[in-house]
Amino acid sequence: MTSKDTNPKDMAASTRLDLSLFPPAARAYGALALQEGGLKYGGYNYRVMGVMASVYYAACGRHLDKWWNGEDADPITQVPHLASALACLAVVIDAVEQGNLNDDRPPKQSVDIYRRFESIIDQLQQLYDCRMPRYRASKGHEQ
């Protein structure tokens, strides 16, 4: 069996960002939601006008909450809530990179609370070694 030398392009590509790692399904979800937004508000409106961080943060949270609560897609548009949440993040990322984010986040708060609470969680897990399931399966959410 003979082997072929590596194409010089292959070597150069190995030092670049590998966009093939981003799942195509997620790309399609994001594109669907951005297409909906383009039809509703105009394509790339967010890039022309800029965006307020709080608006997209809140919208992303609403879509994730609806999905978490069992509503997979908007009942009117049929656009999956995960697609809309992903589009919200994409718009904020685009605004950060374009320099047109109206950064109205509140003043920074320490996130040290998460590290502090990990020791309490560890203690609770040792105290209750019989871990109960988070919830019992209900209609439409069988495990």
C-alpha positions in Angstrom: 0.0 0.0 0.0 1.4 3.4 -0.9 0.8 6.6 0.9 0.3 10.0 -0.6 2.0 13.0 0.8 -0.3 15.5 2.5 -1.6 18.3 0.3 0.0 21.6 1.4 -3.4 23.0 1.7 -4.2 20.4 4.4 -1.3 21.5 6.5 -2.3 25.2 6.3 -5.9 24.3 7.1 -5.0 22.5 10.2 -4.0 25.8 11.8 -7.3 27.5 11.1 -10.6 27.5 12.9 -12.4 24.3 12.0 -15.9 25.4 11.2 -16.9 21.8 10.4 -17.1 21.2 14.2 -20.3 23.3 14.5 -23.2 20.9 14.0 -25.1 21.5 10.7 -28.5 21.0 12.5 -27.6 24.0 14.8 -26.6 26.1 11.8 -30.0 25.2 10.2 -31.9 26.1 13.3 -30.2 29.4 13.6 -30.7 30.2 10.0 -34.4 29.4 10.2 -34.9 31.8 13.1 -32.8 34.5 11.5 -34.9 34.1 8.3 -38.1 34.5 10.4 -36.5 37.7 11.9 -35.5 38.9 8.5 -39.1 38.6 7.3 -40.5 40.3 10.4 -38.0 43.1 10.8 -35.8 43.2 7.7 -32.6 41.3 7.0 -29.6 42.3 9.1 -31.7 45.0 10.8 -29.7 44.3 14.0 -26.4 45.1 12.2 -27.7 48.4 10.8 -29.4 49.6 14.0 -27.3 47.9 16.6 -28.9 45.9 19.5 -29.6 46.3 23.2 -28.0 43.5 25.2 -31.0 43.3 27.6 -33.5 42.8 24.8 -31.8 39.8 23.3 -30.9 38.4 26.7 -34.5 38.5 27.7 -35.8 37.1 24.4 -33.3 34.2 24.6 -34.4 33.5 28.2 -38.1 33.4 27.2 -37.4 31.0 24.3 -35.3 28.7 26.6 -38.0 28.9 29.3 -40.7 27.9 26.8 -38.6 25.0 25.5 -37.7 23.9 29.0 -41.4 24.0 29.9 -42.2 21.6 27.1 -43.2 23.9 24.2 -40.8 22.9 21.5 -41.9 25.5 18.9 -43.8 28.7 18.6 -47.4 27.6 18.1 -48.0 30.2 15.4 -44.8 30.3 13.4 -43.7 26.7 14.2 -40.1 28.0 14.6 -38.4 25.9 17.3 -37.7 27.9 20.5 -34.1 26.5 20.5 -33.7 28.0 17.0 -34.9 31.4 18.3 -32.6 31.2 21.3 -29.7 30.4 19.1 -30.5 33.3 16.8 -30.6 35.7 19.8 -27.1 34.6 20.8 -25.9 34.9 17.2 -27.2 38.5 17.0 -25.6 39.5 20.3 -22.3 37.9 19.2 -22.5 39.7 15.8 -23.1 43.0 17.7 -20.1 42.4 19.9 -17.9 41.7 16.9 -19.4 44.6 14.9 -19.0 47.0 17.8 -22.6 48.0 17.7 -23.9 46.4 21.0 -25.7 48.8 23.3 -24.3 47.1 26.4 -26.9 47.8 29.0 -26.0 44.9 31.2 -26.2 45.6 34.9 -23.0 46.3 36.9 -20.8 43.2 37.3 -21.6 40.8 40.1 -19.1 38.2 41.4 -19.8 34.7 40.2 -17.9 33.2 43.1 -21.2 32.1 44.5 -21.1 29.1 42.1 -17.8 27.9 43.5 -18.9 28.4 47.1 -22.1 26.5 46.5 -20.3 23.5 44.9 -19.0 22.5 48.4 -22.5 22.7 49.8 -23.8 20.5 46.9 -21.0 18.0 47.6 -22.0 17.9 51.3 -25.7 17.4 50.3 -24.8 14.6 47.9 -22.9 12.8 50.7 -25.7 13.4 53.1 -28.3 12.0 50.7 -26.5 9.2 49.0 -29.8 7.8 47.7 -30.4 10.3 44.9 -34.0 10.6 43.8 -34.8 11.2 40.2 -35.5 14.9 39.4 -39.1 14.2 38.5 -41.3 11.3 37.5 -42.1 10.9 33.8 -45.3 12.6 32.9 -47.5 12.4 29.8 -45.5 13.6 26.8 -42.2 13.5 28.7 -41.5 9.8 29.2 -38.0 8.9 29.9 
